Amino acid sequence: MLTRDQLDELIANAVKQLGNDQELNSIEEKQLNIKPSQVLALSGLLAGVFDVTSIVIRRNQQVELVLAGSLKRNEKTDLERLMSEIGKMPFDEVLKAMLSDMK
């Protein structure tokens, strides 16, 4: 769970990115009851993890947003690439390379 300071910082960054700095003061004065799921959804949108795939507005003015995204990274890290290459090599070559580096 986020601390109050982390939540305030997240809200301040979101408001600044939206360009509504004047509304920040009025937001700070109000008591915010934000659920963790709402914080995660906002964070995912701001970080570019989620995309809005659909917006539905019902007759009773209820708005429904459908978000889609993936938590998987598309790019491998250097360590993941290295381990993938080592995994393709025969075990004796890997062991010999490790032992030769220890001398």
C-alpha positions as CSV (number, residue, x, y, z in Angstrom):
1,M,0.0,0.0,0.0
2,L,1.2,3.5,-0.7
3,T,2.0,5.9,2.0
4,R,0.2,9.3,2.2
5,D,3.4,11.1,0.9
6,Q,3.7,8.7,-2.0
7,L,0.1,9.2,-2.9
8,D,0.3,13.0,-2.7
9,E,3.4,12.9,-4.9
10,L,1.6,10.6,-7.4
11,I,-1.4,12.9,-7.5
12,A,0.8,16.0,-7.9
13,N,2.7,14.5,-10.8
14,A,-0.6,13.4,-12.5
15,V,-2.1,16.9,-12.2
16,K,1.1,18.6,-13.4
17,Q,1.2,16.3,-16.5
18,L,-2.4,17.2,-17.2
19,G,-1.6,20.9,-17.0
20,N,-4.0,21.7,-14.2
21,D,-1.6,23.2,-11.6
22,Q,-4.2,25.5,-10.2
23,E,-6.5,22.6,-9.4
24,L,-3.7,21.0,-7.3
25,N,-4.4,23.3,-4.4
26,S,-8.1,22.5,-4.3
27,I,-7.3,18.8,-4.5
28,E,-4.9,19.0,-1.6
29,E,-7.6,20.7,0.5
30,K,-10.1,17.9,0.0
31,Q,-10.0,14.5,1.6
32,L,-9.2,11.9,-1.0
33,N,-10.6,8.4,-0.8
34,I,-8.7,6.7,-3.6
35,K,-8.7,2.9,-3.7
36,P,-5.5,1.0,-4.5
37,S,-7.0,-0.3,-7.7
38,Q,-7.6,3.3,-8.8
39,V,-4.0,4.3,-8.0
40,L,-2.8,1.3,-10.0
41,A,-5.0,2.2,-13.0
42,L,-3.9,5.8,-13.0
43,S,-0.2,4.8,-12.6
44,G,-0.6,2.3,-15.5
45,L,-2.1,5.0,-17.7
46,L,0.5,7.6,-16.9
47,A,3.4,5.1,-17.3
48,G,2.0,4.0,-20.7
49,V,1.4,0.4,-19.6
50,F,-2.3,0.6,-20.3
51,D,-4.2,2.0,-23.3
52,V,-7.8,3.0,-23.4
53,T,-9.4,0.5,-25.8
54,S,-13.0,1.6,-25.4
55,I,-15.2,4.2,-23.8
56,V,-18.8,3.4,-23.2
57,I,-21.3,6.0,-22.1
58,R,-24.6,4.6,-21.1
59,R,-28.1,6.3,-21.2
60,N,-27.9,7.0,-17.4
61,Q,-24.6,8.9,-18.0
62,Q,-22.5,6.1,-16.5
63,V,-19.1,6.0,-18.1
64,E,-17.1,2.8,-18.6
65,L,-13.5,2.7,-19.6
66,V,-11.9,-0.5,-20.9
67,L,-8.1,-0.6,-20.4
68,A,-5.7,-3.1,-22.0
69,G,-2.0,-3.6,-21.6
70,S,0.6,-6.0,-20.6
71,L,2.9,-6.2,-17.6
72,K,5.5,-8.1,-19.5
73,R,8.5,-6.3,-20.9
74,N,9.0,-6.6,-24.6
75,E,12.8,-6.0,-24.4
76,K,15.2,-8.3,-22.7
77,T,17.7,-7.0,-20.3
78,D,21.4,-7.5,-20.9
79,L,21.5,-10.2,-18.3
80,E,18.5,-12.0,-19.9
81,R,20.2,-11.9,-23.3
82,L,23.5,-13.2,-21.8
83,M,21.7,-16.1,-19.9
84,S,19.9,-17.0,-23.2
85,E,23.2,-17.2,-25.0
86,I,24.8,-19.3,-22.2
87,G,21.8,-21.6,-22.2
88,K,22.5,-22.5,-25.8
89,M,26.1,-23.5,-25.1
90,P,27.2,-26.9,-24.1
91,F,27.7,-27.3,-20.4
92,D,31.4,-28.3,-20.6
93,E,32.2,-25.1,-22.5
94,V,30.4,-22.9,-20.0
95,L,32.2,-24.7,-17.1
96,K,35.6,-24.4,-18.8
97,A,35.0,-20.6,-19.5
98,M,34.0,-20.1,-15.8
99,L,37.1,-22.0,-14.5
100,S,39.4,-20.1,-16.9
101,D,38.1,-16.8,-15.6
102,M,38.8,-17.8,-12.0
103,K,42.6,-18.1,-12.6
